[in-house]
């Protein structure tokens, strides 16, 4: 697994944390709050797909957080 894959997983875990701990909402509820399908959110949370910046903005909107909060995790940076 390379660093990009690890970062996708960490990003997904952060989204899931904000969804379940901060907001306590389901995938379907988050999907209603933003313009992202619930199945895609599930794949994002598992680090299975790459996403584009507009999706980051939609997730932040749906979670009522600033987009930078989605990146509040320790990045894997190549040495």
Buried (B, 14 or more C-beta within 10 A) or exposed (E): EEEEEBBBBBBBBBBBBBBBEEBEBEBEEBBEBBEBEBEBBBBBBEBEEEBEEEBBBBBBBBBEBEBEBBEEBEEBEEE
